[in-house]
Amino acid sequence: MGLAAVTSRADLEVYAPSGMPTGKTVTAEQLWQEFDRSLPPNVWVSPLENSKYEVISAKWMRRTFLPALKVQMKAMWEKRLPQEDSAANCNGFALVCRLMLNLSAMDAHASAPATATVIVRQEKAFGGLYASMEDHCVAYVLTDEGPWIIEAQSGAYTKIDEYPNRGTIKLVSVH
């Protein structure tokens, strides 16, 4: 398994697994239809920037990406980054998950991955995080098995229809 790395000024490295299977894409219109089908009513979805998006292989996600995400999160936790009022919070971790998917897609010369950041009210425990009753960020990934929600901090995932906080999703940002 090859990995691409990006180093930032803060001496943080983000590793993205290579070997992302490609070829299954959806148009922006089809992605909008998927959002309409899988999200509760009245959820705001950001405008889409691309005309097509890569659908991610669920098999690759399970075997390659999620283990790499767990290693990435462990490395970030070991840096003891401050979480309160900092970028090292749930939003930052969801963005790292999406960055890893984007880097993997770049390495594969693929379309932009069908992934987004989701803001949800965490009313029920999920992925090792308790029900905080506060806003929380998770990642959305359209796989060939349908849409998933990923808790980036633990690497836990579920189909969106089985996500315990699906009914409290507020916003989906594809940017």
N, C-alpha and C positions, 0 to 999 in steps of 0.2 A: 504494500500500500504506500503510495507516494503521498507526500504532504507538501502543500505550498505554505509559505509563511509570510506574514506581514509583520514588521516590527514598527511600533510607534515610538514617539519621543519619550513616553513614560516607561520605556523598556518592557512593554507588554508585547507578547507575541501571540498571534492568532494563527492557528493551524487549520487548514482546510483539507479534507481528504480528497484525493484524486479518484478517477475512475467512475465519475457520475455517469450512469447510463443516460443516453440522450435519444431524441427522436420523437417522443410523444409531447406534442405541444397543444396548447389551447389558444384560441384567439382572445383578445381582450373582451369581446362580446361573450364568449363562452365562460370566461372567468367571472364576469358580472353575473351571468346566469347561475353559476355555482354559488356565488355569494348570496344571491336572492333565495336560492333553494335551501342553503345550509344555515344561514344566520337568522336570528329572531327578527321580527319586524322592527322598523325604525332604527336600525343600526347604521351609523354614518360610515360610508366607505370612501376612502380618498379616491381622487381621479387616478386612472391608470395611465402610465407614461408610455408603455410599449404596446405594440399591435399584437404580439404573441408572447406566451409564457411557457416555460418548460415545466411539464408535469414530472414530479420526482418519483423515482422508483421506490416503493415501500420496502422492497427487499434490500435495496442499497441503503435506505435510511436505517433499517434495523441492524444490518450487518456491518456497515461502515460508518455512516454519518453519526448516529447516536452514540456509539462508543467513543468516537473522536470528540464529540461535544462534551461528553462526561469528563474526558481527559482535559479538555480546554477549561471547563469550569473548575476542576480540581486545581489546575495551575493558577487560575485567577484567585481562588479562595486562599491559596498558599501565599499570595502577595499581600494578604490582609488589607485589601482595599477598603476604605471607609464606605459604608453603605448609606448612612444618613445624609441627605442633601448632597449626594454625589452621583457621578455617572455610573458607579458600581452598584446600581440598584436593578430592580427587575427589568426596567426599560433598557438599560445598558446591556444586560445579559441577553434579552430577546434580540437586540440589535446585533450582538456578537453571533448568535445563532444564525441570523439572516445573513450576516457578513460571510460566515463560513459557507453557507449555501451559495452565495453569490460568487465567492472565490472558486468553489468547486465547479460551478457552471462556467466561469471564465476559463478555467483550466481545460474543461471539456469542449470549449468553443460552442457552448450551447446558448439558447435564448435565456433571458432573465428568468430565474426560477419563480414559480408561482408561490410566493411566500409573502407574509405580511406580519406586522406587529398588531396585536389585539389588546385593547384596553378593556378590562372586565372588572366588575365588582366581585372580589373574592369572598363570596358568601359561603362557599363550601370548600373543604380541604381538597387539594389536588396536588399530585406530584411531590409529596413530602412537605408541602407548605400548608399551614393551618388556615382556617377561615378567618381572615383578618378583618373582614367587613369593610375593607378599603379598596381603592382602585389598585389594580395589579396588571402587569404586562406579561403576555405569553406570545408565542409565535404560532402563526397559522402556516401550514404547508399543504399544498394540493398534491397528493400522491396519486398513484394509479389505483389505489384502493379507496380514494375519496379524500376529503379534507381532514387533516389532523390538527390538533392543538398540542403544542410542545411546551412543557415547563422547562425553559432553558437551564435553570439553576440545578435541576436534577436529571435532566434528560428523559423524564417521564413523558409519555405521549398517549393520546387516545383519539379515536375518531370523534369528530366534532359533535356528532349526534349523541355520543356517550359522555361528553365533557360535562362535569357536574355544574359548572358555572355558565353554560351556554346561554341560559336565559338572562344573564346579566351582562352580556357583551354590550359595550357602549360604542366602540369605535374600532375600525379596521384601517390601518395605514399600510399601503403597498409601497410607500416611498422608503 
